[in-house]
Amino acid sequence: MTDRDPTATEDPARDGARSDGGRIGAEARLNALLAATSDVVYRMSADWSELQPLDGRGLVASSDAPIRDWMQRVPADEHARVKAAIAAAIATKGVFELEHRVFGPDGGETWTHSRAVPILDERGDIVEWFGLARDVTESKRAQDALRESEQRFRALFEQSTGGIAQVDLEGRFVLVNDRYCEIVGRSREELLTLRMQDLTHSQDVGGNVSLFAQLAQGLIADFTIEKRYVRPDGSAVWVQSAVSGARGADGRVRYITAMVADITDLRVARERQAALAAQRQLALDAARLGWWQYDLATGLVTHDARYAEIYGLEGPGPRRAEEIGALLHPEDAPRLWAAVEAAVHPVEPQPYAVQFRINRPDGTLRWLEARGIASFDGQGESRVVSSFVGTVADVTERHLAEEALAEASRRKDQFLATLAHELRNPLAPISNALQVWPLLKQKPEEASRLRDMMGRQVQQMVRLIDDLLDVSRITRGKIELRRDRVDLSAAVEGAVEALKPFVDAHRHELTIALPAEPVFVDADLGRLVQVFGNLLHNAAKYTSPGGRIQLSAKREGEAVVVVVRDNGCGIPGEMLGGVFEMFAQVDQSLGRTHGGLGIGLTLVKNLVELHGGTIEAISEGPGRGSEFVVRLPVATEESTVSAPASTPAKSLPTPPSHRVLVVDDVEPSANTLALMLKWLGQEPRACYDGASALSAVEEFRPRVAFLDIAMPGMDGYELAQRIRAIPGYAPVLVALTGYGQQEDRQRAFAAGFDHHLVKPTTVEALHELLMTVLAR
């Protein structure tokens, strides 16, 4: 029996109407439910043997007839679980609810969430089941993906080689992994009681907190920072921290996560590398080298500031190789690029070292030297260049110096060859004359002519040697002018007198034009004679026989201008600027006939400048003659006028006669000097080495001794010292040597000599010395 509503009537008709109406209402409600839900609506028999889909919603095919094999639409591995859930629901007459897989109409597997309730009759028995099934495949996949993601995150979090920490907006630790604990040297439990700023080095807190605040406020999405953590033992560890925010459902940052890597070793290596780079740069700066790196793949040249300075470029690099290449001198570019290709050859790379010229943007031409080396990846012919790197230096000054040195070496070689030639020229006629001399015993006029010729040739040799010594003295600042108030005409006349035989020998026409009034200069008369003599000698030498030579002088304001002009071979325009340089030769061919060492004009220029004057060379070119213009300041103070004086050898008074010793390892020199002394009335004896000279001193006891300096065994200095050591004996010692520099004179005096004569000497010089020392 069942409880009845006390208001219910027993009217069958009314009950029938109510029953029909109720049924109609229930069906309407069911249809409304079917239309409203997105789930599958199904009816299941009491024992779950038959399925009646009321609306399959595409999950199962709708059918008016019951489906008896619906279990076949469940994968076999799900049968036991589904059946167990059905059995439990039937046994308890409770709700059936289960997520399981089914095969869809297309045969594919999907996940469904099925929930069914039993419909009971008046006796409480299950009549049927009414249920809903929902396709939860996407939700299931999302749950699986989330679960998998969480598992991956957990695995990544725990197994990461980098430290991971999550903090709240106050910086308090929420989550850390083992690696983070290892980096900062603290346990998880300890970290969960601290804030991140508690671990950060005091010098790094400010910047870290500022970025942290910006991230928390959503002003930035993330940031990366290098900072230091302080460990409990006080040591600091450098880390690189990549920080980002974790946002909640409202889009606001809830937590902040930091991925932390220990970069202490990297930082140390970086600092060491920076120190090495600084040292490298110091070395490059000290050597004035620029550094470059050429990337063949990109065609870019990376370089430092010195490189840019050397090339005359503005601003930092990198630059295209074409931009650098555009500065190369056209003649040198192929050679440089060939050197580059050889240096990067994959099989046989060659050392890269090349000198080349560039035209800098400012228009200047510079010589550079580049050196480099290529590194490779791979093996054999497949190797490719990985930092073709090197250095570059501005070697303009060195290159010019090398060119100057090469030119000087060339001139030196030419000078030595010319010196040998010029010395042999006067020696040849002397040698020839000496060989025919015995044949002229009965021909005094011919013998006299040959003797005069030999005298001129000896003077030519002396002139060459004197010029060499004068140039050496001037270049070393050892020459001193003996200035006086000199009449210019005296210097000109002295030069003309000395050079007239040479000019006449070439049959030249020499004209002299001097001012009517005397012009005085503050000068060394001997040196001015040397200046004008050299210019006249040059004019006569470089003018064909029968030429014209003019020497003219005129006063121009506070200067006197002396011009020496000829109609000789002239000077090429490109050589005008270099004719005063040491060893310069206008005609450098082997067939030249003029001779000379190329030092005469150098000497003239230096002597003129020592007098405060200038000299200029003028020529319209080869075959058009030459002109040398000397300008000297006019003297402003009155003084005695110097004039050269000489006494003919024939009128020399005879000095007192004494024993004189001559010592020279060159026997002809010793013997001829003894003859000259005998001609001057002395009693000479010649020795040819130091040992025999000491014996002669003991036995001969000379009043004067002429000692050569450069002798083998016992030289002149030692011989002088040993003579000075003889008790009670003090002869006059004269050094006679080819060494005539001031330091040579000083050394001779220091060794005990009284006088110093330079070879070759003259009868006049010997007479003057003998009169000086023997008249005492």
C-alpha positions in Angstrom: 0.0 0.0 0.0 1.0 3.5 -0.6 0.1 6.7 1.0 -2.6 8.6 -0.9 -3.2 12.3 -1.0 -6.2 13.0 1.2 -7.5 15.5 -1.3 -7.5 13.0 -4.1 -10.9 11.9 -5.6 -12.0 8.4 -6.7 -13.6 9.7 -9.9 -12.2 7.3 -12.5 -12.9 9.7 -15.3 -11.3 12.4 -13.5 -8.4 10.0 -12.6 -8.1 9.1 -16.3 -8.0 12.7 -17.3 -5.5 13.4 -14.6 -3.4 10.4 -15.7 -3.4 11.5 -19.3 -2.7 15.0 -18.4 0.1 14.0 -16.2 1.5 11.8 -18.9 1.3 14.6 -21.4 2.9 16.9 -19.0 5.8 14.5 -18.2 6.5 13.9 -21.9 6.6 17.6 -22.5 9.0 18.1 -19.7 11.1 15.3 -20.9 11.2 16.7 -24.4 12.1 20.1 -23.0 14.9 18.5 -21.1 16.2 16.7 -24.2 16.1 20.0 -26.1 17.8 21.9 -23.3 20.7 19.6 -22.4 23.9 19.1 -24.4 24.3 15.7 -22.9 23.3 12.3 -24.3 20.0 11.3 -22.7 19.5 7.6 -22.4 17.2 4.9 -20.9 18.7 1.7 -19.7 16.8 -1.5 -18.9 16.7 -2.6 -15.2 19.5 -5.1 -15.7 21.4 -2.8 -18.1 21.0 -5.3 -20.9 19.3 -2.8 -23.3 20.2 0.8 -24.0 17.7 3.2 -25.5 19.4 6.5 -26.5 16.7 9.2 -26.5 19.2 11.7 -28.1 22.7 10.5 -28.9 24.1 14.0 -29.5 26.5 12.5 -31.9 28.1 10.5 -29.2 26.0 7.4 -30.0 23.5 6.9 -32.8 19.9 7.6 -31.7 17.5 4.7 -32.1 13.9 4.0 -31.5 14.7 0.3 -30.8 16.6 -0.8 -27.8 20.3 -1.6 -28.3 21.3 -4.9 -26.8 25.0 -4.9 -27.8 25.9 -1.5 -26.4 28.7 -3.0 -24.3 30.6 -3.7 -27.5 30.9 0.0 -27.9 33.0 0.0 -24.7 36.7 -0.9 -25.1 37.4 -4.4 -23.8 39.8 -3.1 -21.1 37.1 -1.0 -19.7 34.4 -3.8 -19.4 35.4 -5.0 -15.9 35.3 -1.5 -14.5 32.0 -0.6 -16.2 30.4 -3.9 -15.1 31.5 -3.5 -11.5 30.1 0.0 -11.4 26.7 -1.3 -12.8 26.6 -4.2 -10.3 27.2 -1.8 -7.4 24.5 0.6 -8.6 22.0 -2.3 -9.1 22.9 -3.8 -5.7 22.4 -0.5 -3.9 19.7 0.9 -6.1 21.8 4.0 -6.1 23.2 6.3 -8.7 25.5 4.9 -11.4 28.4 7.4 -12.1 31.5 6.6 -14.0 34.0 8.1 -16.5 35.1 5.6 -19.1 36.0 5.3 -22.7 33.6 4.4 -25.6 33.8 4.0 -29.3 32.1 6.8 -31.2 30.1 6.4 -34.3 33.3 6.9 -36.3 35.0 4.2 -34.4 37.3 6.5 -32.5 37.7 6.4 -28.7 36.2 9.2 -26.6 35.8 9.7 -22.9 32.3 9.9 -21.5 31.0 10.8 -18.0 27.9 8.8 -17.5 25.4 9.3 -14.6 22.2 7.3 -14.3 19.5 7.0 -11.6 17.1 4.0 -11.1 13.3 4.3 -11.7 11.6 2.2 -9.0 8.1 0.8 -9.0 5.6 0.7 -6.1 7.4 -2.3 -4.7 10.7 -0.6 -4.9 12.1 -2.7 -7.6 14.1 -1.1 -10.4 12.0 -0.6 -13.5 14.6 1.1 -15.6 17.5 3.6 -15.5 17.3 7.1 -16.7 20.7 8.7 -17.4 22.9 11.4 -19.0 26.2 10.9 -20.7 28.6 13.8 -21.5 31.6 13.8 -23.9 34.5 14.7 -21.6 37.3 13.9 -24.0 38.6 17.4 -24.2 38.3 17.9 -20.5 40.0 14.6 -19.9 42.8 15.5 -22.2 43.1 18.9 -20.5 43.3 17.2 -17.2 45.9 14.7 -18.5 47.9 17.5 -20.0 47.7 19.5 -16.8 48.7 16.5 -14.8 51.5 15.8 -17.3 52.6 19.4 -17.2 52.6 19.4 -13.5 54.7 16.2 -13.5 57.1 17.7 -16.1 57.3 20.9 -14.1 58.0 19.0 -10.9 60.6 16.9 -12.6 62.1 20.1 -14.2 61.9 21.9 -10.9 63.5 19.2 -8.9 66.0 18.0 -11.4 67.1 21.3 -13.0 70.8 22.0 -13.1 69.9 25.6 -12.5 68.4 26.9 -9.2 64.7 27.8 -9.2 63.0 29.9 -6.5 59.6 31.3 -6.2 58.8 34.2 -3.9 55.8 36.2 -3.1 55.5 40.0 -3.7 57.3 40.6 -0.4 60.2 38.5 -1.5 59.5 35.7 0.9 60.5 32.3 -0.4 57.5 30.0 -1.3 59.2 27.3 -3.3 62.9 26.4 -4.0 64.6 23.4 -5.6 67.7 21.5 -4.4 70.1 23.3 -6.8 69.0 26.7 -5.5 69.7 25.5 -2.0 73.1 24.3 -3.1 73.9 27.6 -4.8 73.1 29.8 -1.8 74.4 27.3 0.7 71.1 27.0 2.7 68.4 24.3 3.4 64.8 24.5 2.1 63.5 24.9 5.7 65.9 27.8 6.3 65.0 29.5 3.0 61.3 29.3 3.7 61.9 31.6 6.7 63.8 34.2 4.7 63.4 36.8 2.0 65.4 36.9 -1.3 66.8 40.3 -0.3 68.2 38.7 2.9 70.6 36.7 0.7 71.6 39.4 -1.8 74.9 41.2 -1.5 74.4 44.7 0.0 75.9 46.3 -3.1 73.4 44.6 -5.3 70.2 44.9 -3.3 69.2 48.4 -4.6 69.2 47.5 -8.3 67.6 44.1 -7.6 64.7 45.5 -5.5 64.0 48.2 -8.0 63.5 45.8 -10.8 61.6 43.5 -8.5 59.1 46.3 -7.7 58.6 47.1 -11.4 57.9 43.4 -12.1 55.4 43.2 -9.2 53.6 46.3 -10.5 53.3 44.9 -14.0 55.5 47.6 -15.5 57.9 45.0 -17.0 57.2 41.4 -17.9 60.6 40.0 -16.9 64.3 40.9 -16.4 67.7 39.3 -16.2 70.3 40.5 -13.8 73.8 39.5 -12.5 74.2 39.8 -8.8 75.9 38.3 -5.8 74.4 36.0 -3.1 76.2 35.9 0.3 76.5 32.4 1.8 76.4 31.7 5.5 80.2 31.5 5.6 80.5 35.0 4.2 81.6 34.0 0.7 80.0 35.6 -2.3 78.7 33.7 -5.3 77.9 35.4 -8.6 74.7 34.3 -10.2 72.7 35.2 -13.3 69.0 35.4 -12.4 66.2 35.4 -15.0 63.1 36.7 -13.3 59.5 36.6 -14.4 56.0 37.0 -12.8 53.3 34.4 -12.3 49.8 35.9 -12.7 46.5 35.0 -11.2 43.1 34.7 -12.8 42.7 38.5 -12.5 45.8 39.0 -14.5 47.8 40.5 -11.6 51.2 39.2 -10.6 50.9 36.8 -7.6 54.3 35.2 -7.4 57.7 35.9 -8.9 59.9 33.1 -10.2 63.7 33.3 -10.6 65.8 30.9 -12.6 69.3 31.2 -11.2 72.7 30.0 -12.6 76.0 30.0 -10.8 78.3 32.1 -12.9 81.1 32.6 -10.4 83.6 30.7 -12.5 82.4 32.4 -15.7 82.7 35.8 -13.9 86.2 35.0 -12.9 87.1 33.9 -16.4 85.4 37.0 -17.8 87.4 39.2 -15.4 90.6 37.4 -16.3 89.7 37.7 -20.0 89.0 41.4 -19.5 92.4 41.8 -17.7 94.1 39.9 -20.5 92.3 42.1 -23.0 93.4 45.2 -21.1 97.0 43.9 -21.1 96.8 43.1 -24.8 95.5 46.6 -25.5 98.3 48.0 -23.4 100.8 46.0 -25.4 99.1 47.1 -28.7 99.2 50.7 -27.5 102.8 50.5 -26.5 103.7 49.0 -29.9 101.2 51.5 -31.6 99.4 48.5 -33.2 95.8 48.4 -34.2 93.7 45.2 -33.8 91.4 43.8 -36.4 89.2 40.8 -37.0 87.9 39.9 -40.5 84.8 37.8 -40.8 84.9 36.2 -44.3 81.3 35.0 -44.0 79.8 38.5 -43.4 82.6 40.5 -45.0 82.8 42.7 -41.9 86.0 44.0 -40.3 85.8 44.6 -36.5 88.6 46.8 -35.1 89.7 48.9 -32.3 90.2 52.7 -32.1 93.9 52.5 -33.0 93.0 50.7 -36.2 90.5 53.5 -37.1 93.2 56.1 -36.2 95.8 54.5 -38.5 93.3 54.3 -41.4 92.1 57.8 -40.7 88.5 56.6 -40.2 85.9 58.2 -37.9 83.6 56.4 -35.5 83.6 52.7 -34.3 83.4 49.6 -36.4 82.6 47.1 -37.7 83.0 48.1 -41.3 82.5 46.4 -44.6 85.7 45.1 -46.1 84.9 47.0 -49.3 85.1 50.3 -47.3 88.6 49.4 -46.1 89.6 48.1 -49.5 88.7 51.3 -51.2 91.5 53.0 -49.3 94.2 50.7 -50.6 96.7 52.0 -53.1 95.8 50.6 -56.5 99.3 49.1 -57.0 99.2 47.4 -53.7 95.6 46.1 -53.5 96.2 42.9 -55.6 99.2 41.9 -53.5 97.3 42.4 -50.2 94.2 40.4 -51.3 96.5 37.7 -52.6 98.1 37.5 -49.2 94.7 37.3 -47.5 93.7 34.4 -49.8 97.0 32.6 -49.1 96.5 33.1 -45.3 93.0 31.5 -45.3 93.8 28.6 -47.6 92.2 25.5 -46.0 95.1 23.1 -46.7 98.3 25.2 -46.7 97.6 28.5 -45.1 100.5 31.0 -45.4 101.7 33.5 -42.8 100.0 36.8 -43.4 102.5 39.6 -43.3 102.3 42.4 -45.9 103.3 46.0 -46.3 101.1 48.2 -48.4 100.1 51.8 -49.0 96.7 53.4 -48.3 95.3 56.8 -49.3 93.6 58.0 -46.2 90.3 60.0 -46.4 92.3 63.1 -45.6 94.4 62.6 -48.7 97.7 61.5 -47.0 99.6 58.5 -48.2 100.7 56.1 -45.5 102.6 52.8 -45.4 101.1 50.1 -43.3 102.2 46.7 -42.2 99.5 44.1 -41.4 100.1 40.7 -39.8 97.5 38.1 -39.0 96.6 34.4 -38.6 93.5 32.4 -39.5 91.8 29.7 -37.4 89.8 26.9 -39.0 86.9 24.6 -38.2 86.8 21.1 -39.8 89.4 19.0 -41.5 91.2 18.9 -44.8 89.9 20.8 -47.8 86.5 21.1 -46.1 87.9 23.3 -43.4 86.5 26.8 -43.1 87.8 29.9 -41.5 86.3 30.5 -38.0 88.3 35.0 -36.4 90.9 35.8 -39.1 92.6 38.2 -36.7 95.7 40.3 -36.7 97.3 43.7 -36.2 98.2 46.7 -38.3 100.9 49.3 -37.8 101.7 52.6 -39.4 105.2 52.0 -40.7 105.5 55.2 -42.8 108.3 56.6 -40.9 110.1 53.3 -40.7 109.6 52.8 -44.4 110.9 56.2 -45.2 113.9 55.5 -42.9 114.5 52.2 -44.6 114.4 53.9 -48.0 116.7 56.6 -46.7 119.0 53.9 -45.3 118.9 52.0 -48.6 119.7 55.2 -50.4 122.4 56.0 -48.0 123.9 52.5 -48.4 123.7 52.9 -52.2 125.4 56.2 -52.0 128.0 54.8 -49.6 128.8 52.0 -52.0 128.9 54.5 -54.9 131.1 56.8 -52.7 133.5 54.0 -51.9 133.8 53.0 -55.6 134.2 56.7 -56.5 136.8 57.2 -53.8 138.8 54.3 -55.1 138.4 55.8 -58.6 139.4 59.3 -57.5 142.4 58.2 -55.6 143.6 56.0 -58.5 143.3 58.9 -60.9 146.2 60.9 -59.4 148.1 57.7 -58.5 148.1 56.5 -62.1 150.2 59.5 -63.5 152.4 59.5 -60.4 153.0 55.8 -60.9 153.6 56.3 -64.7 156.0 59.2 -64.0 158.0 57.2 -61.5 158.4 54.3 -63.9 159.9 56.6 -66.6 161.9 58.8 -64.2 165.2 56.9 -64.7 165.0 57.6 -68.4 164.9 61.4 -67.8 168.3 61.8 -66.2 169.5 63.7 -69.3 166.2 65.6 -69.8 165.9 68.0 -66.9 163.0 70.0 -68.5 161.0 66.9 -69.0 161.8 65.7 -65.4 160.7 69.1 -64.0 157.5 68.9 -65.9 156.8 65.4 -64.5 157.7 66.6 -61.0 155.2 69.5 -61.3 152.6 67.1 -62.5 153.1 64.7 -59.6 152.9 67.6 -57.2 149.5 68.6 -58.7 148.3 65.0 -58.4 149.4 64.8 -54.8 147.6 68.1 -54.1 144.4 66.6 -55.7 144.6 63.6 -53.4 145.2 65.9 -50.4 142.2 68.0 -51.5 140.0 64.9 -51.5 141.1 63.8 -48.1 140.8 67.3 -46.7 137.2 67.5 -48.0 136.3 64.2 -46.4 137.8 65.3 -43.1 136.1 68.7 -43.2 132.7 67.1 -43.9 133.2 64.7 -41.0 134.1 67.5 -38.7 131.1 69.7 -39.7 128.6 66.9 -39.4 129.8 66.1 -35.9 130.0 69.8 -35.0 133.8 69.7 -34.5 134.7 72.5 -36.9 135.4 76.0 -35.6 135.6 79.1 -37.8 138.4 81.6 -37.2 136.3 84.7 -38.0 137.8 88.0 -39.0 136.8 91.1 -41.0 137.6 89.7 -44.4 137.5 91.5 -47.8 135.4 89.4 -50.0 137.8 90.0 -52.9 140.6 88.4 -50.9 138.6 85.1 -50.6 137.7 85.2 -54.3 141.3 85.9 -55.4 142.6 83.1 -53.2 140.1 80.6 -54.7 140.9 81.8 -58.3 144.7 81.6 -57.7 144.4 78.0 -56.3 142.0 76.9 -59.1 143.5 78.7 -62.1 145.9 75.9 -63.1 142.9 73.5 -63.1 140.8 75.9 -65.1 143.5 76.6 -67.6 144.1 72.9 -68.0 140.5 72.7 -69.3 141.0 75.8 -71.5 138.0 77.5 -69.9 137.3 81.2 -70.2 137.1 82.5 -66.6 135.7 86.0 -65.9 135.6 87.7 -62.5 133.3 90.6 -61.7 133.5 92.1 -58.2 132.1 95.3 -56.7 134.1 98.5 -57.2 134.0 99.2 -53.4 135.4 96.6 -51.0 132.7 94.4 -49.3 133.7 93.0 -45.9 132.2 89.9 -44.4 132.7 88.4 -40.9 134.2 85.1 -42.0 137.0 82.6 -41.9 139.1 83.5 -44.9 140.5 80.0 -45.4 137.0 78.5 -45.4 135.6 81.1 -47.8 138.5 80.4 -50.2 137.5 76.7 -49.8 133.8 77.5 -50.6 134.5 79.5 -53.8 137.3 77.2 -54.8 135.0 74.2 -54.6 132.3 76.0 -56.7 134.9 77.0 -59.3 136.3 73.5 -59.3 132.9 72.1 -59.8 132.1 74.5 -62.6 135.4 73.6 -64.4 134.9 69.9 -63.9 131.3 69.7 -65.2 132.0 72.0 -68.2 133.4 70.7 -71.4 136.9 72.0 -72.4 136.8 75.5 -73.8 133.7 76.5 -71.7 132.8 79.7 -70.0 132.9 80.2 -66.2 131.8 83.4 -64.5 132.2 84.5 -60.9 130.4 87.7 -60.0 129.6 89.4 -56.7 127.3 92.3 -55.8 125.9 93.8 -52.6 122.2 93.6 -52.0 121.3 95.5 -48.8 122.9 93.8 -45.8 124.1 90.8 -47.8 126.6 90.2 -50.5 125.6 87.8 -53.3 128.3 85.7 -55.1 127.2 83.8 -58.2 129.3 81.1 -60.0 127.9 80.4 -63.4 129.0 78.0 -66.1 127.7 76.7 -69.5 128.4 73.1 -68.7 126.3 69.9 -68.5 123.6 71.4 -66.2 121.5 69.7 -63.6 118.2 67.8 -64.1 115.2 69.4 -62.4 114.5 66.4 -60.2 118.1 66.6 -58.8 118.2 70.3 -58.0 116.9 69.7 -54.5 119.4 67.0 -53.7 122.7 68.2 -55.1 123.8 69.4 -51.7 123.2 66.0 -50.1 126.2 63.7 -49.1 127.5 61.7 -52.0 125.0 63.1 -54.5 126.2 62.8 -58.1 124.5 64.5 -61.1 126.0 61.9 -63.5 125.8 58.4 -62.0 126.8 56.5 -65.1 129.9 54.4 -65.3 131.0 56.4 -68.3 131.0 59.7 -66.5 134.1 61.7 -67.1 133.9 64.4 -64.4 134.7 62.4 -61.2 134.4 63.6 -57.7 133.2 62.1 -54.4 129.9 63.9 -54.2 130.9 65.7 -51.0 132.1 69.0 -52.4 128.7 70.7 -52.5 127.8 69.2 -49.1 130.9 70.8 -47.7 130.2 74.1 -49.4 126.6 74.2 -48.1 127.7 73.5 -44.5 130.4 76.1 -44.6 128.1 78.7 -46.0 125.5 78.0 -43.4 128.1 78.1 -40.6 128.8 81.7 -41.8 125.1 82.5 -41.5 124.6 82.4 -45.3 122.6 80.4 -47.8 123.3 78.7 -51.1 121.0 77.9 -54.0 121.5 75.7 -57.1 119.8 76.9 -60.4 119.7 75.1 -63.7 117.4 75.0 -66.7 118.2 71.4 -67.2 120.8 69.1 -68.9 123.1 70.9 -71.3 121.9 74.3 -70.1 124.6 75.1 -67.6 124.4 75.6 -63.8 124.4 78.5 -61.4 125.2 78.6 -57.7 124.1 81.6 -55.7 125.8 82.2 -52.3 124.4 84.9 -50.0 126.5 86.0 -47.0 125.8 88.7 -44.4 127.9 91.8 -44.7 130.2 92.6 -41.7 129.3 95.6 -39.6 132.3 95.9 -37.3 135.8 97.2 -38.2 138.7 94.8 -37.8 142.0 93.8 -39.3 141.7 92.3 -42.7 143.2 88.8 -43.0 145.2 87.8 -46.0 146.9 84.6 -46.9 150.7 84.5 -46.8 153.1 81.9 -48.0 156.8 81.6 -48.2 158.4 79.8 -51.2 160.3 76.8 -50.1 163.4 78.0 -51.9 163.6 81.0 -49.6 163.2 79.0 -46.3 166.0 79.7 -43.8 167.9 76.7 -42.7 167.0 75.5 -39.2 169.7 74.4 -36.7 170.9 70.9 -37.4 170.1 68.1 -35.0 169.7 64.3 -35.0 166.2 63.4 -36.0 164.6 59.9 -35.8 161.8 58.8 -38.2 159.7 55.8 -37.3 157.2 54.4 -39.7 156.3 50.8 -40.6 155.8 51.9 -44.2 159.4 52.1 -45.4 158.9 54.5 -48.4 157.1 56.9 -46.1 159.9 56.7 -43.5 162.6 57.0 -46.1 161.1 59.9 -48.1 160.4 61.9 -44.8 164.1 61.3 -43.9 165.1 62.7 -47.3 162.9 65.8 -46.7 164.6 66.3 -43.3 168.0 65.9 -44.8 167.2 68.5 -47.4 166.3 70.8 -44.4 169.7 70.3 -43.0 169.0 67.7 -40.4 170.7 64.4 -39.6 167.9 61.8 -40.0 167.7 58.1 -39.3 164.8 55.9 -40.2 163.4 52.9 -38.3 160.5 50.7 -39.3 159.1 49.3 -36.0 158.9 50.1 -32.4 161.6 47.7 -31.1 164.3 49.0 -33.5 163.2 52.5 -32.7 163.8 52.0 -29.0 167.3 50.6 -29.8 168.0 53.6 -32.0 166.9 56.0 -29.2 169.4 54.4 -26.8 172.2 54.6 -29.3 171.4 57.6 -31.5 169.8 59.9 -28.9 167.8 62.0 -31.4 166.7 65.6 -30.5 163.4 65.2 -32.4 161.5 62.0 -33.1 158.7 61.7 -35.8 156.6 58.6 -34.8 153.9 57.0 -36.9 150.9 56.0 -34.8 149.3 53.0 -36.6 152.1 50.4 -36.5 151.8 46.7 -35.9 153.0 45.3 -32.6 154.1 48.4 -30.7 152.1 51.4 -31.9 153.2 55.0 -31.7 151.4 55.7 -28.4 153.1 52.9 -26.6 156.5 53.9 -28.2 156.0 57.5 -27.0 155.2 56.4 -23.5 158.3 54.1 -23.4 160.6 56.9 -24.7 159.2 59.2 -22.0 160.0 56.6 -19.4 163.8 56.8 -20.1 165.4 58.7 -17.2 167.1 62.0 -18.0 166.0 62.0 -21.6 163.3 64.4 -23.0 163.3 64.6 -26.9 160.7 66.4 -28.9 158.1 63.9 -29.9 156.0 64.5 -33.1 153.0 62.3 -34.0 152.9 61.9 -37.7 149.7 60.1 -38.7 146.8 59.9 -41.1 144.4 60.4 -38.2 143.7 64.1 -38.0 140.5 64.5 -36.0 140.5 66.6 -32.8 140.2 63.5 -30.6 143.2 62.1 -32.4 145.3 65.2 -31.5 144.1 65.0 -27.9 145.0 61.4 -27.6 148.5 62.0 -29.0 149.1 64.8 -26.5 147.8 62.6 -23.6 150.3 59.8 -24.7 153.3 62.3 -24.4 153.6 63.8 -27.8 154.6 67.5 -28.2 153.2 68.1 -31.7 150.8 66.5 -34.1 151.2 66.5 -37.9 148.7 64.9 -40.4 150.1 62.9 -43.4 151.0 63.8 -46.0 153.1 66.7 -44.6 155.0 69.4 -46.6 158.5 70.8 -46.5 157.0 74.1 -45.3 155.2 72.4 -42.4 158.3 70.5 -41.4 160.4 73.6 -41.7 158.0 75.6 -39.5 158.0 72.9 -36.8 161.8 72.5 -36.8 162.3 76.2 -36.5 159.8 76.3 -33.6 161.3 73.4 -31.6 165.0 73.7 -32.5 165.3 77.4 -31.9 164.6 76.9 -28.2 
